[in-house]
Amino acid sequence: MVNVVISSADRIAVATALLLAIRTHRVCLLNSDVPAGDYLVDYFGEPRSARLVEPSELEASTATVAVVFAEGEDVAVGVAEVFRCAAPDLLVIIGGGLAAPVSAVRTARRYGLDGSRILLVGGFPFGGDTTTVNSEKVGIPAGFLAETSSEMQGLATEVFPEAFFTTGVGAVLSNLNALVHVPTMVLNAMSVERGDETRFYVESFGDSVCRLIAEVDTDRIRLGGTLGVELVPIEQVMNEFYGGAGMRGESLREMMNSFPPYQSLVLPTSFEHRFLAHDLRSTLGPMVELARILDVEAAATESVVRIGEILLDAQVLPDSRLVAREFLDLATP
């Protein structure tokens, strides 16, 4: 058992907190409207008990792992928040594309934490809400930002036994949220504007979306190869993540259309939603600029980003250049 301090307002962070508490860790959830206390959780149809604790209830003699969710949330604020609560032995950043590790390192250095104790996790490990855990990845790409100790890797595995370890770059480029979200938002732009109540992964997720995702995915794999990371296609990643937890089908469309936890998610009604605005700024924009620095072809990703800028009526690439340069410094110290 270890102390786990989680900073996030996202409902998936709540599901993560409850599941880790079910696993008998002492879990404190910050920046959420879910208070400390006892909860009865439906874990894939089985009732389980979980207890979330106050910061004062953390065990002083036990190792502490801080977890900051970076999908649409301010990483710097999250890191500062957990350090106000505890002095973590290990800092875990969930998702957030290329921008998240850049922001995490900037902030963590002020607290004396270096890359050997910062673990990047490529996307949400679990799904659910305050009462239910309804999806669990069977493989999560995770990587440290610098060479680390067996102790740190063991601590990471104790909290996230689902993780398989790659490099920090591998973990970041294995986060597929932006690849799935942005093309779907772009090709359903009129439905977003009209506020159509269509399901994101069903009616909005068709063959044209999948073809565009495949092209962006090819750019991602090419970029990874240039950085010395062998990445696998998105269909294989999804199958490895969720194959043992209910995802079925051969094609990406079949997988997404039929996955039970994805059935109720509705297409956002604003381009400012994190599925477009955040994912462009955190992931696809920096990918385009990184590709330019490394002279890697990324025509599909660049086209998607430009259309996204038009939809947002804002420029994404100027700020992405600094993120890309700082990320490259982290990737090639």
C-alpha positions as CSV (number, residue, x, y, z in Angstrom):
1,M,0.0,0.0,0.0
2,V,1.2,3.5,-0.8
3,N,-0.2,7.0,-0.5
4,V,-1.7,8.3,-3.8
5,V,-2.5,12.0,-4.2
6,I,-4.5,12.7,-7.3
7,S,-5.1,16.2,-8.7
8,S,-7.9,16.5,-11.2
9,A,-11.5,17.6,-11.6
10,D,-12.2,15.0,-14.3
11,R,-14.7,12.3,-13.5
12,I,-12.3,9.7,-14.9
13,A,-9.8,10.8,-12.2
14,V,-12.5,10.0,-9.7
15,A,-12.9,6.5,-11.2
16,T,-9.1,6.1,-11.0
17,A,-9.1,7.3,-7.3
18,L,-11.8,4.8,-6.4
19,L,-10.2,1.9,-8.1
20,L,-6.8,2.6,-6.5
21,A,-8.6,2.8,-3.1
22,I,-10.3,-0.5,-3.9
23,R,-6.8,-1.9,-4.3
24,T,-6.1,-0.8,-0.7
25,H,-4.0,2.3,-1.4
26,R,-4.5,5.3,0.7
27,V,-5.9,7.8,-1.9
28,C,-6.5,11.5,-1.5
29,L,-8.3,13.3,-4.4
30,L,-7.7,17.0,-4.8
31,N,-9.4,19.6,-7.0
32,S,-12.6,17.6,-7.2
33,D,-16.1,18.0,-5.9
34,V,-16.0,14.4,-4.6
35,P,-15.2,14.5,-0.9
36,A,-13.3,12.1,1.2
37,G,-15.4,9.3,2.6
38,D,-16.6,5.8,2.0
39,Y,-18.0,4.8,-1.4
40,L,-19.7,1.7,-2.9
41,V,-18.4,1.2,-6.4
42,D,-19.8,-0.9,-9.2
43,Y,-16.6,-2.6,-10.6
44,F,-17.7,-4.3,-13.8
45,G,-20.9,-5.5,-12.1
46,E,-19.4,-6.4,-8.8
47,P,-19.9,-4.1,-5.7
48,R,-16.7,-3.0,-4.1
49,S,-16.0,-0.7,-1.1
50,A,-13.6,2.2,-1.4
51,R,-12.4,4.9,0.9
52,L,-11.0,8.3,-0.1
53,V,-9.0,10.1,2.6
54,E,-8.2,13.7,3.6
55,P,-4.6,15.0,3.2
56,S,-4.1,14.7,7.0
57,E,-4.9,11.0,6.8
58,L,-1.9,10.2,4.5
59,E,0.6,7.8,6.1
60,A,3.9,9.7,6.9
61,S,6.1,6.6,6.8
62,T,4.7,5.3,3.4
63,A,5.9,6.2,-0.1
64,T,3.8,8.8,-1.9
65,V,2.8,8.8,-5.5
66,A,1.3,12.0,-7.0
67,V,-0.9,11.7,-10.0
68,V,-1.8,14.8,-12.1
69,F,-4.3,14.5,-14.9
70,A,-3.3,16.6,-17.9
71,E,-6.1,16.2,-20.4
72,G,-7.6,19.7,-20.6
73,E,-6.3,20.6,-17.1
74,D,-3.5,22.9,-16.1
75,V,-0.5,20.7,-15.3
76,A,1.5,23.4,-13.5
77,V,-1.5,24.0,-11.2
78,G,-1.9,20.3,-10.5
79,V,1.7,19.7,-9.7
80,A,1.8,22.7,-7.4
81,E,-1.3,21.5,-5.7
82,V,0.0,18.0,-4.9
83,F,3.3,19.5,-3.5
84,R,1.2,21.7,-1.2
85,C,-0.4,18.5,0.1
86,A,2.7,16.1,0.2
87,A,6.3,15.6,-0.9
88,P,5.8,12.9,-3.5
89,D,8.5,10.3,-4.2
90,L,7.1,9.8,-7.7
91,L,5.1,12.2,-10.0
92,V,2.9,10.7,-12.6
93,I,1.4,12.7,-15.4
94,I,-1.6,11.3,-17.2
95,G,-2.0,12.2,-20.8
96,G,-1.6,15.8,-22.0
97,G,0.4,15.2,-25.2
98,L,3.7,16.9,-25.7
99,A,2.8,20.0,-23.7
100,A,2.2,18.1,-20.4
101,P,5.8,16.9,-19.8
102,V,7.2,20.3,-20.7
103,S,4.9,22.0,-18.1
104,A,5.5,19.3,-15.5
105,V,9.2,19.6,-15.7
106,R,9.1,23.4,-15.5
107,T,7.1,23.1,-12.3
108,A,8.6,20.0,-10.7
109,R,12.1,21.4,-10.9
110,R,11.1,24.2,-8.5
111,Y,10.5,21.4,-5.9
112,G,13.7,19.6,-6.6
113,L,12.1,16.7,-8.6
114,D,14.0,15.6,-11.7
115,G,13.1,13.5,-14.7
116,S,14.1,10.2,-13.0
117,R,11.1,10.6,-10.8
118,I,8.6,11.9,-13.4
119,L,6.6,9.2,-15.1
120,L,4.5,9.9,-18.2
121,V,1.4,7.7,-18.8
122,G,0.0,7.7,-22.3
123,G,-3.7,8.3,-21.6
124,F,-6.4,7.5,-19.1
125,P,-5.9,4.1,-17.4
126,F,-9.5,3.6,-16.3
127,G,-13.0,4.9,-17.1
128,G,-16.1,5.5,-15.0
129,D,-17.5,8.0,-12.5
130,T,-18.3,8.4,-8.8
131,T,-20.2,5.1,-8.7
132,T,-18.8,3.0,-11.5
133,V,-15.6,1.7,-12.9
134,N,-16.5,0.5,-16.4
135,S,-13.3,0.3,-18.4
136,E,-9.8,-0.7,-17.6
137,K,-6.8,-0.7,-20.0
138,V,-4.9,-4.0,-20.0
139,G,-1.7,-2.2,-21.2
140,I,-0.7,1.4,-20.5
141,P,2.4,2.8,-22.2
142,A,4.5,4.6,-19.5
143,G,7.9,6.1,-19.6
144,F,10.2,8.1,-17.3
145,L,11.7,11.3,-18.5
146,A,15.3,10.2,-17.5
147,E,17.1,7.1,-16.5
148,T,15.5,5.9,-13.2
149,S,16.0,3.4,-10.4
150,S,14.5,0.0,-9.9
151,E,12.9,1.5,-6.8
152,M,11.0,4.1,-8.8
153,Q,9.9,1.7,-11.4
154,G,8.7,-0.7,-8.7
155,L,6.7,2.1,-7.1
156,A,5.1,2.9,-10.5
157,T,4.2,-0.7,-11.0
158,E,2.7,-1.0,-7.5
159,V,0.2,1.8,-8.4
160,F,-0.3,1.0,-12.1
161,P,0.4,-2.7,-12.6
162,E,-1.2,-2.4,-16.0
163,A,1.7,-0.3,-17.3
164,F,4.3,-1.5,-19.7
165,F,7.5,0.6,-19.8
166,T,8.8,2.4,-22.8
167,T,10.6,5.7,-23.1
168,G,9.1,9.0,-22.1
169,V,8.8,9.9,-25.8
170,G,7.2,6.5,-26.5
171,A,4.6,7.1,-23.8
172,V,3.8,10.6,-25.1
173,L,3.4,9.5,-28.7
174,S,1.3,6.5,-27.7
175,N,-1.4,8.8,-26.3
176,L,-4.0,8.6,-29.0
177,N,-6.7,10.9,-27.6
178,A,-5.9,13.8,-29.9
179,L,-5.7,11.5,-32.9
180,V,-9.2,10.3,-32.2
181,H,-10.8,13.5,-31.0
182,V,-9.6,16.2,-33.4
183,P,-10.4,14.5,-36.8
184,T,-13.9,13.6,-35.4
185,M,-14.5,17.2,-34.4
186,V,-13.2,18.6,-37.7
187,L,-15.3,16.3,-39.9
188,N,-18.4,16.9,-37.8
189,A,-18.0,20.7,-37.6
190,M,-21.6,21.4,-38.8
191,S,-23.0,19.1,-36.2
192,V,-20.9,20.7,-33.5
193,E,-22.2,24.2,-34.5
194,R,-25.8,22.9,-34.6
195,G,-25.5,21.2,-31.2
196,D,-26.7,17.9,-32.7
197,E,-27.0,15.3,-30.0
198,T,-25.1,12.6,-31.9
199,R,-23.0,10.1,-30.1
200,F,-19.3,10.9,-30.6
201,Y,-18.0,7.3,-31.1
202,V,-21.0,6.0,-33.0
203,E,-22.9,8.3,-35.4
204,S,-20.1,10.9,-35.5
205,F,-17.3,8.3,-36.0
206,G,-17.5,7.0,-39.5
207,D,-15.3,5.7,-42.3
208,S,-14.1,9.2,-43.4
209,V,-13.1,10.0,-39.8
210,C,-11.1,6.7,-39.7
211,R,-9.4,7.4,-43.0
212,L,-8.2,10.8,-41.7
213,I,-7.1,9.3,-38.4
214,A,-5.1,6.7,-40.3
215,E,-3.2,9.4,-42.2
216,V,-2.5,11.4,-39.0
217,D,-1.4,8.1,-37.3
218,T,1.1,7.5,-40.2
219,D,2.6,10.9,-39.4
220,R,2.8,9.9,-35.7
221,I,4.5,6.6,-36.4
222,R,7.0,8.4,-38.8
223,L,7.8,11.0,-36.2
224,G,8.3,8.3,-33.5
225,G,10.7,6.5,-35.8
226,T,12.8,9.6,-36.3
227,L,13.0,9.9,-32.5
228,G,14.1,6.3,-32.2
229,V,10.7,4.9,-31.0
230,E,9.0,2.1,-32.8
231,L,5.2,2.8,-32.6
232,V,2.4,0.5,-33.7
233,P,-0.7,1.5,-35.6
234,I,-3.7,2.8,-33.7
235,E,-5.9,-0.3,-34.3
236,Q,-3.2,-2.4,-32.6
237,V,-2.8,0.0,-29.7
238,M,-6.6,0.0,-29.1
239,N,-6.7,-3.8,-29.3
240,E,-3.8,-4.1,-26.8
241,F,-5.3,-1.5,-24.5
242,Y,-8.8,-2.8,-24.4
243,G,-8.8,-6.2,-26.0
244,G,-9.3,-8.0,-22.7
245,A,-11.9,-5.5,-21.5
246,G,-14.7,-5.5,-24.1
247,M,-13.4,-3.9,-27.2
248,R,-14.3,-6.0,-30.3
249,G,-13.9,-5.7,-34.0
250,E,-11.1,-5.6,-36.6
251,S,-11.3,-2.0,-37.9
252,L,-11.0,1.1,-35.8
253,R,-14.6,2.0,-36.6
254,E,-15.9,-1.4,-35.4
255,M,-13.9,-1.1,-32.2
256,M,-15.1,2.4,-31.4
257,N,-18.7,2.0,-32.5
258,S,-19.2,-1.1,-30.4
259,F,-17.2,-0.4,-27.2
260,P,-19.8,-0.2,-24.3
261,P,-18.2,2.6,-22.2
262,Y,-18.2,4.8,-25.3
263,Q,-21.8,4.5,-26.2
264,S,-23.2,7.5,-24.3
265,L,-20.6,10.2,-25.0
266,V,-22.2,12.9,-27.1
267,L,-20.4,15.1,-29.6
268,P,-19.4,18.4,-28.0
269,T,-21.3,21.6,-28.9
270,S,-18.4,23.9,-28.9
271,F,-15.0,24.0,-30.7
272,E,-13.5,25.3,-27.4
273,H,-14.1,21.8,-25.9
274,R,-10.9,20.0,-25.0
275,F,-11.5,17.5,-27.8
276,L,-10.4,20.3,-30.2
277,A,-8.9,23.3,-28.4
278,H,-6.8,21.4,-25.9
279,D,-5.8,18.5,-28.1
280,L,-4.6,20.9,-30.9
281,R,-2.5,22.9,-28.5
282,S,-1.2,20.1,-26.4
283,T,-0.6,17.4,-29.0
284,L,-1.2,17.9,-32.7
285,G,0.2,21.5,-33.0
286,P,3.5,20.6,-31.2
287,M,3.7,17.4,-33.3
288,V,3.6,19.6,-36.5
289,E,6.3,21.9,-35.2
290,L,8.4,18.9,-34.0
291,A,8.1,17.4,-37.4
292,R,9.3,20.6,-39.0
293,I,12.3,20.8,-36.7
294,L,13.2,17.2,-37.5
295,D,12.3,17.5,-41.2
296,V,9.7,14.8,-41.0
297,E,6.7,14.7,-43.3
298,A,3.5,15.3,-41.4
299,A,1.2,16.7,-44.1
300,A,-2.1,15.2,-42.8
301,T,-1.5,16.4,-39.3
302,E,-0.6,19.9,-40.5
303,S,-3.8,20.1,-42.5
304,V,-5.9,19.0,-39.6
305,V,-4.2,21.6,-37.4
306,R,-4.8,24.4,-39.9
307,I,-8.5,23.5,-40.2
308,G,-8.7,23.4,-36.4
309,E,-7.2,26.9,-36.2
310,I,-9.9,28.1,-38.6
311,L,-12.6,26.5,-36.6
312,L,-11.2,28.1,-33.4
313,D,-10.5,31.4,-35.1
314,A,-7.1,31.3,-33.3
315,Q,-3.5,30.5,-34.1
316,V,-2.1,27.3,-32.5
317,L,1.2,26.8,-34.1
318,P,3.1,29.9,-32.8
319,D,2.9,28.7,-29.2
320,S,3.4,25.1,-30.3
321,R,7.0,25.9,-31.5
322,L,8.2,26.6,-28.0
323,V,6.6,23.4,-26.7
324,A,8.1,21.4,-29.5
325,R,11.6,22.7,-28.9
326,E,11.4,22.1,-25.1
327,F,10.0,18.7,-25.6
328,L,12.8,17.8,-28.0
329,D,15.3,19.0,-25.3
330,L,13.6,16.5,-22.9
331,A,13.6,13.7,-25.4
332,T,17.3,14.2,-26.4
333,P,19.1,15.4,-23.3
